[in-house]
């Protein structure tokens, strides 16, 4: 019974870790997209 009570907390911790990872991926993706956009602007203006 105690293990059943612990499972939600373990799932919550894993869920939070997954959420943090997804946010980090999103941030990096946005930064790369901005760099690519800037790079493309430089190529079209030169």
C-alpha positions, 0 to 999 in steps of 0.5 A: 500500500505504501508503494501505491502511495509513492507512485504519484510522487514519483510520476510527478517528479518524472513529469516535471523533469520531462516538462523541464526538458521539453521547455529547454528543447523549445528554448534552444529551437527558438534560438536556432530559428532566430539565428537561421532567420538572421542568417537568411536576412544577411544572405538576401541583403548581400 
